[in-house]
Amino acid sequence: MLQRAQENGVALHGDREAMTRMYLGPLFSYTLLDGLLRPVSQPQPPDTKKIQQIVDLYMKAISADENARKAESNDSK
């Protein structure tokens, strides 16, 4: 999927392995820190809004459209 996004000019060209790890890292942190490493309590899945925010931030980070990234960055201020 990432390769197709790069080929179509949607995502920045770069190390796809690093980009994949950048995406999976935050998601796995919830699995580990709020799940597997909390054996005395019930695992807590992240809120849907939190997952959406992670995805949105990732998409902004890899977006090939620099103007869109700058505009969204200014909107959040």
C-alpha distances in whole Angstrom, upper triangle without the diagonal:
4,5,5,6,9,10,11,12,11,10,13,13,14,14,10,12,14,12,10,14,15,13,14,18,19,18,20,23,23,23,25,28,28,28,29,31,33,35,38,36,34,30,29,25,24,25,22,23,22,19,18,20,18,14,16,17,14,13,16,16,13,14,15,18,20,23,21,20,24,25,23,25,28,28,28,31
4,5,5,6,9,10,11,9,7,9,9,10,10,7,10,11,9,8,12,12,11,13,16,18,17,19,21,23,23,25,27,28,28,29,31,33,35,38,36,34,30,29,26,24,25,23,23,22,19,18,19,16,13,15,15,12,11,14,13,10,11,12,15,17,20,19,18,22,23,21,23,26,26,26,29
4,5,5,6,9,10,10,8,10,9,10,10,7,11,13,11,11,14,15,14,16,19,21,21,22,25,26,26,28,30,31,31,32,34,36,38,41,40,38,34,33,29,28,29,26,27,26,22,22,23,20,17,19,19,15,14,17,16,12,13,13,16,19,22,20,20,23,25,24,25,28,29,29,32
4,5,5,6,9,8,9,11,11,13,14,11,14,16,14,14,17,18,16,18,21,23,22,24,27,28,28,30,32,33,33,34,36,38,40,43,41,39,35,34,30,29,29,26,27,26,23,22,23,21,18,19,19,16,14,17,17,13,13,13,16,18,21,20,20,23,24,24,25,28,28,29,32
4,5,5,6,5,5,8,9,11,13,11,14,15,12,13,16,16,15,17,20,21,21,23,25,26,27,29,31,31,32,33,35,37,39,42,40,38,34,32,29,27,27,24,24,24,21,19,20,18,15,15,16,13,11,13,13,10,9,9,12,15,17,16,16,20,21,20,21,25,25,25,28
4,5,5,6,5,6,6,9,11,9,13,14,11,13,16,16,15,18,21,22,22,24,26,28,28,30,32,33,33,34,36,38,41,43,42,40,36,34,31,29,29,27,27,26,23,22,22,20,17,17,17,14,12,14,13,9,9,8,11,14,17,16,16,19,21,20,22,25,25,26,28
4,6,8,8,9,8,11,13,12,16,17,15,16,20,19,19,21,24,25,26,27,30,31,32,33,35,36,36,37,39,41,44,46,45,43,39,37,34,32,32,30,30,29,26,25,25,23,20,20,21,18,16,17,17,13,13,11,14,16,19,19,19,22,23,23,25,28,28,29,32
4,6,8,10,10,14,16,15,18,19,16,18,21,21,20,22,25,26,26,28,30,31,32,34,36,37,37,38,40,42,44,47,45,43,39,37,34,32,32,29,28,28,25,23,24,23,19,19,20,18,15,16,17,13,11,10,12,15,17,16,17,20,21,21,23,26,26,27,30
4,6,7,8,12,15,14,18,18,15,17,20,19,19,22,24,25,25,28,30,31,32,34,35,36,37,38,40,41,44,47,45,43,39,37,34,31,31,28,28,27,25,23,23,22,19,18,18,16,13,14,14,11,9,6,8,11,14,13,14,17,18,19,20,23,23,25,27
4,7,9,12,15,14,17,17,14,15,19,17,16,19,22,22,22,25,27,28,29,31,32,33,34,35,37,38,41,44,41,39,36,34,30,28,27,25,24,23,21,19,19,18,15,14,15,13,10,11,11,8,6,5,7,11,13,11,12,15,16,16,18,20,21,22,24
4,6,9,11,10,14,13,10,12,15,14,13,17,19,19,20,22,24,25,27,28,30,31,31,33,34,36,39,41,39,38,34,32,29,26,26,24,23,22,20,18,18,16,14,13,13,11,8,9,9,5,5,5,8,10,13,12,12,15,17,16,17,20,21,21,24
4,6,9,10,13,12,10,13,15,14,14,17,19,20,21,23,25,26,28,29,30,32,33,34,35,37,40,42,41,39,35,33,30,28,28,26,25,24,22,21,20,18,16,15,14,12,10,10,9,5,6,5,8,9,13,13,12,15,17,17,17,20,21,22,24
4,7,8,12,11,10,13,15,14,15,18,20,21,23,24,26,28,29,30,31,33,34,34,35,38,41,43,42,40,37,35,32,30,31,29,28,27,24,23,23,20,18,18,17,14,13,14,12,9,10,8,12,13,16,16,15,18,21,20,21,24,25,25,27
4,6,9,8,8,11,13,12,14,16,18,20,21,22,24,26,27,28,29,31,32,32,33,36,38,41,40,39,35,34,31,29,30,29,28,26,24,23,23,20,18,19,17,14,14,15,12,9,11,11,14,15,18,19,17,19,22,22,21,25,26,26,28
4,5,5,6,9,10,11,13,14,15,18,19,20,22,24,25,25,27,29,30,30,30,33,36,39,38,37,33,32,29,28,29,28,28,26,23,23,23,20,18,20,18,14,15,16,13,11,14,14,18,18,22,21,19,22,25,24,23,27,28,28,30
4,5,5,6,8,10,11,12,14,17,17,18,20,22,23,23,26,27,27,28,29,32,34,37,36,34,31,30,27,25,27,26,26,24,21,21,21,18,16,18,17,13,14,16,13,10,13,14,18,19,22,21,19,23,25,24,24,27,28,27,30
4,5,5,6,9,10,11,12,15,16,16,18,20,20,21,23,25,25,25,26,29,31,34,34,32,29,28,26,24,26,25,26,23,21,22,21,18,17,19,18,14,15,17,15,13,16,17,21,21,25,24,22,25,27,26,25,29,30,29,31
4,5,5,6,9,10,10,13,15,15,16,19,20,20,22,24,24,24,25,28,31,34,33,32,28,27,25,23,25,25,25,22,20,20,20,16,16,17,16,12,14,16,12,11,15,16,19,20,23,22,20,22,25,23,23,26,27,26,28
4,5,5,6,9,10,12,13,14,16,19,19,20,22,23,24,25,26,28,31,34,32,31,27,26,23,22,23,22,22,19,17,17,17,13,12,14,12,9,10,12,9,8,11,13,16,17,20,19,17,20,22,20,20,24,25,23,26
4,5,5,6,8,11,11,12,14,16,17,18,20,21,22,22,23,26,28,31,30,29,25,24,21,20,22,20,21,18,16,16,17,13,12,14,13,10,12,14,12,10,14,16,19,20,23,21,19,22,24,22,22,26,26,25,28
4,5,5,6,9,10,10,12,14,15,15,17,19,20,20,21,23,26,29,28,27,23,22,20,19,21,20,21,18,16,17,17,13,13,16,14,11,13,16,13,12,16,18,21,22,25,23,21,24,26,23,23,27,27,25,28
4,6,6,7,10,11,11,14,15,16,17,19,20,21,21,24,27,29,28,27,23,22,20,18,20,19,19,16,14,15,14,10,11,13,11,8,11,12,10,10,14,16,19,19,22,20,17,20,22,20,19,23,24,22,24
4,6,7,7,9,11,13,14,15,17,18,19,20,21,23,26,28,27,25,21,20,17,15,17,16,16,13,11,12,12,8,8,10,9,6,9,12,10,10,13,16,19,19,22,20,17,20,22,19,19,23,23,21,24
4,6,5,6,9,10,11,12,14,15,16,16,18,20,22,25,24,22,19,18,15,14,16,16,17,14,11,13,13,10,10,13,12,10,13,15,14,14,17,20,22,23,26,23,21,24,26,23,23,26,26,24,27
4,5,5,6,9,10,10,12,14,15,15,16,18,21,24,23,22,18,17,15,14,17,17,17,14,12,15,14,10,12,15,13,11,14,16,14,15,18,21,24,24,26,24,22,24,26,23,22,26,26,23,26
4,6,5,7,9,10,10,12,13,15,15,17,20,23,21,20,16,15,13,11,13,14,14,10,9,12,11,7,10,12,11,10,13,15,14,15,18,22,23,23,26,23,20,23,24,21,20,24,24,21,23
4,5,6,7,9,10,11,12,13,15,16,19,21,19,18,14,13,10,9,11,12,13,10,8,11,11,8,9,13,12,11,14,17,16,17,19,23,25,25,27,25,22,25,26,23,23,26,25,23,25
4,5,5,6,8,10,10,10,12,14,16,19,18,17,13,13,11,11,14,15,16,13,11,15,15,12,13,17,16,14,17,20,18,19,22,25,28,28,30,28,25,28,29,26,26,29,29,26,28
4,5,5,6,8,9,10,10,12,15,18,17,16,12,12,11,10,14,15,16,12,12,15,15,12,14,17,16,15,18,20,19,20,23,26,28,28,31,28,25,28,29,26,25,28,28,25,27
4,5,5,5,7,9,10,11,14,16,14,13,9,8,7,7,10,12,14,10,10,14,14,11,14,17,16,16,19,21,20,22,24,28,29,30,32,29,26,29,30,26,26,29,28,25,27
4,6,6,5,6,9,10,12,15,14,12,8,9,8,9,12,14,16,13,12,16,16,14,16,19,19,18,21,23,22,23,26,30,31,32,34,31,29,32,33,29,29,32,31,28,31
4,6,5,5,6,8,11,14,13,13,9,10,11,12,15,17,19,16,15,19,19,16,18,22,21,20,23,25,24,25,28,31,33,33,36,33,30,33,34,31,30,33,33,30,32
4,6,7,5,7,10,12,12,12,9,9,10,11,14,17,18,15,15,19,18,16,19,22,20,20,24,25,24,26,29,32,34,34,36,33,30,32,34,30,29,32,32,28,30
4,7,7,6,9,11,9,9,6,6,7,8,12,15,16,13,14,18,18,16,19,21,21,21,24,26,25,27,29,33,34,34,36,33,31,33,34,30,29,32,31,28,30
4,6,6,8,10,9,8,4,6,8,10,13,16,18,16,15,19,20,18,20,23,23,23,26,28,27,28,31,34,36,36,38,36,33,35,36,33,32,35,34,31,33
4,6,6,10,10,10,7,10,11,13,17,19,22,19,18,22,23,20,22,26,25,24,27,30,28,29,32,36,38,38,40,38,35,38,39,35,35,38,37,34,36
4,6,9,9,11,9,11,13,15,18,21,23,20,20,23,23,21,24,27,26,25,29,30,29,30,33,37,39,39,41,38,35,38,39,35,34,38,37,34,35
4,6,6,7,7,9,12,14,17,20,22,19,20,24,24,22,25,27,27,27,30,32,31,32,35,39,40,40,42,39,37,39,40,36,35,38,37,34,36
4,6,7,8,11,14,17,20,23,25,23,23,26,27,25,28,30,30,30,33,35,34,35,38,41,43,43,45,43,40,42,43,40,39,42,41,37,39
4,7,9,12,15,18,21,24,26,24,24,28,28,27,30,32,32,32,35,37,36,38,40,44,45,45,47,44,42,44,45,41,40,43,42,38,40
4,6,9,12,15,17,20,22,21,21,25,25,25,27,30,30,30,33,34,34,36,38,42,43,43,45,42,40,42,42,38,38,40,39,36,37
4,6,10,13,15,18,20,19,19,23,24,23,25,28,28,28,31,33,33,34,37,40,41,42,43,40,38,40,41,37,37,39,38,35,37
4,6,10,12,15,18,16,16,20,20,19,21,24,25,25,27,29,29,31,33,36,38,38,40,37,35,37,37,34,34,36,35,32,34
4,6,9,12,14,13,13,16,17,17,19,21,22,22,25,27,27,28,31,34,35,36,37,34,32,34,34,31,30,33,32,28,31
4,6,9,11,10,10,13,15,14,16,18,19,19,22,24,24,26,27,31,32,33,34,31,29,32,32,28,28,31,29,26,29
4,6,8,6,7,10,11,11,13,15,16,17,19,21,21,23,25,28,29,30,31,28,26,28,28,24,25,27,26,23,25
4,5,5,7,9,10,11,13,14,16,17,19,20,21,23,24,28,29,29,30,27,25,27,27,23,24,26,24,21,24
4,5,5,6,9,10,11,12,14,15,17,18,20,21,22,26,26,27,28,24,23,26,25,21,22,25,23,20,24
4,5,5,6,9,10,10,12,14,15,16,18,20,21,24,24,25,25,22,21,23,22,18,19,21,19,17,20
4,5,5,6,9,10,11,12,14,15,17,19,20,24,24,24,25,22,20,22,22,18,19,21,19,17,19
4,5,5,6,9,10,11,12,14,15,17,18,22,23,23,25,21,20,22,22,19,19,22,21,18,21
4,5,5,6,9,10,10,12,14,15,16,20,20,21,22,18,17,20,19,16,17,20,18,16,19
4,5,5,6,8,10,11,12,14,15,19,19,19,20,17,15,17,17,13,14,17,15,13,16
4,6,5,6,9,10,11,12,14,18,19,19,21,18,15,18,19,15,15,19,18,15,18
4,6,5,6,9,10,11,12,16,17,18,19,16,14,17,18,15,15,19,18,16,19
4,5,5,6,9,10,10,14,14,15,16,13,11,14,14,11,12,15,14,13,16
4,5,5,6,9,10,14,14,14,15,13,10,13,14,10,10,14,14,12,15
4,5,5,6,8,12,14,14,16,14,11,14,16,13,13,17,17,15,18
4,5,5,6,10,11,12,14,11,9,13,14,11,13,16,16,15,18
4,6,5,9,9,9,11,8,6,9,11,8,9,13,13,12,15
4,6,9,10,10,12,11,8,11,13,11,11,14,15,14,17
4,6,9,9,13,11,9,13,15,13,14,17,18,17,20
4,5,7,10,8,7,11,12,11,12,16,16,17,19
4,6,9,9,8,11,13,13,14,17,18,19,21
4,6,5,7,9,10,11,13,15,16,17,19
4,5,5,6,9,10,10,12,14,16,17
4,5,5,6,9,10,11,12,14,16
4,5,5,6,8,10,10,12,15
4,6,5,6,9,10,11,13
4,5,5,6,9,10,11
4,5,5,6,9,10
4,5,5,6,9
4,5,5,7
4,5,5
4,6
4
